[in-house]
Amino acid sequence: MAFNLASAVAAVANTAGWRQALPDENGVYHYFLENGLDLDIRSPDGRTCILSADLGEAPDPAMPDAESELARIGKLAAGIQRRRSSVLSVNEGRLELFRTVDLNAADERRLAAEVRDFLNDQAWWRLNLQGASAASSSPFSMQMSGWFPGELSF
């Protein structure tokens, strides 16, 4: 079954037990989740679903340790790319994580799995960008039957 963006978001919300979000003026669906996780869902072309999250400011090049911090982040990205499908990028001085899903090839189960994996990737990145004092594990590390037990706001 081919999804459009609205039906894909509805399927994910239904599977996760979330309330259905409404798109903003740019057609982006926003979810703000527990443990500082967030999820934006958009589709620029009606065929590709983009999952994204803002991970905060990139190291400021004017700071003395910026080069070493950027090198550390680059090494993390290179080292984890075989295990995690989400991509880390820098956009206008912000670190962003994103993942694309082909809506024409997706079914409800695959969409839910992609979102779950993206949220796990985001939790991993947040932990590694903020240090060991951040959340120790993702709430999305459990089986599909209960992969989001908490409340959300939007």
ZINORRA-V492578 format. One record per residue. N is the residue number from 1. RES is the residue in one small letter. PSI is psi in radians with two decimals (* if undefined). OMEGA is omega in whole degrees, -180 to 180 (NA if undefined). Layout:
n=(N;N)
res=(RES;RES)
psi=(PSI;PSI)
omega=(OMEGA;OMEGA)
//
This chain:
n=(1;2;3;4;5;6;7;8;9;10;11;12;13;14;15;16;17;18;19;20;21;22;23;24;25;26;27;28;29;30;31;32;33;34;35;36;37;38;39;40;41;42;43;44;45;46;47;48;49;50;51;52;53;54;55;56;57;58;59;60;61;62;63;64;65;66;67;68;69;70;71;72;73;74;75;76;77;78;79;80;81;82;83;84;85;86;87;88;89;90;91;92;93;94;95;96;97;98;99;100;101;102;103;104;105;106;107;108;109;110;111;112;113;114;115;116;117;118;119;120;121;122;123;124;125;126;127;128;129;130;131;132;133;134;135;136;137;138;139;140;141;142;143;144;145;146;147;148;149;150;151;152;153;154)
res=(m;a;f;n;l;a;s;a;v;a;a;v;a;n;t;a;g;w;r;q;a;l;p;d;e;n;g;v;y;h;y;f;l;e;n;g;l;d;l;d;i;r;s;p;d;g;r;t;c;i;l;s;a;d;l;g;e;a;p;d;p;a;m;p;d;a;e;s;e;l;a;r;i;g;k;l;a;a;g;i;q;r;r;r;s;s;v;l;s;v;n;e;g;r;l;e;l;f;r;t;v;d;l;n;a;a;d;e;r;r;l;a;a;e;v;r;d;f;l;n;d;q;a;w;w;r;l;n;l;q;g;a;s;a;a;s;s;s;p;f;s;m;q;m;s;g;w;f;p;g;e;l;s;f)
psi=(2.20;2.37;2.63;3.06;-0.79;-0.74;-0.56;-0.77;-0.72;-0.71;-0.75;-0.81;-0.73;-0.81;-0.69;-0.24;0.41;2.72;2.55;2.17;2.71;2.55;2.63;-3.02;-0.30;0.10;0.29;2.31;2.23;2.31;2.31;2.05;3.07;2.82;0.49;0.16;2.59;2.86;2.16;2.38;2.21;2.92;1.97;-0.37;0.03;-0.14;-0.41;2.25;2.25;2.12;2.28;2.79;2.47;2.14;0.08;-3.05;2.44;2.73;2.33;2.12;-0.38;-0.27;2.55;-0.58;0.22;-0.76;-0.76;-0.61;-0.72;-0.67;-0.72;-0.79;-0.72;-0.71;-0.70;-0.80;-0.76;-0.68;-0.48;-0.12;-0.44;-0.39;-0.42;2.33;-0.23;2.62;2.31;2.37;2.93;2.24;2.03;0.78;0.15;2.51;2.26;2.53;2.38;2.83;2.47;2.56;2.27;1.96;-0.49;-0.39;0.02;2.61;3.07;-0.72;-0.75;-0.72;-0.81;-0.72;-0.70;-0.76;-0.79;-0.82;-0.67;-0.76;-0.63;-0.73;-0.76;-0.76;-0.72;-0.84;-0.76;-0.75;-0.79;-0.39;-0.54;-0.15;3.13;-0.23;-0.19;3.11;2.41;-0.38;2.86;2.45;-0.05;0.23;0.07;-3.13;2.84;-0.49;-0.37;0.81;-0.04;1.69;-0.17;-3.05;2.81;2.86;2.76;*)
omega=(177;180;161;-174;-178;-180;177;179;178;179;179;180;180;-179;-177;-177;179;169;-180;176;174;180;175;-177;177;179;-179;176;-177;172;176;-169;178;176;177;179;174;-176;171;179;-179;175;-178;-173;-179;180;-177;176;179;174;-179;178;175;-179;178;-178;172;177;-179;-179;-180;-179;-176;-177;-176;-178;180;178;176;177;178;180;178;178;176;-179;180;-177;-175;-173;178;-177;-175;-175;180;-175;176;178;174;-180;179;177;180;173;180;175;177;178;178;178;177;-178;180;-178;-174;168;-175;-179;180;178;179;180;179;179;178;-180;177;180;174;177;179;178;178;-179;179;178;-176;177;-176;179;-174;180;178;-179;-174;177;180;175;-177;-177;-178;-178;-176;-175;-180;-171;171;-176;-170;178;175;175;177;NA)
//
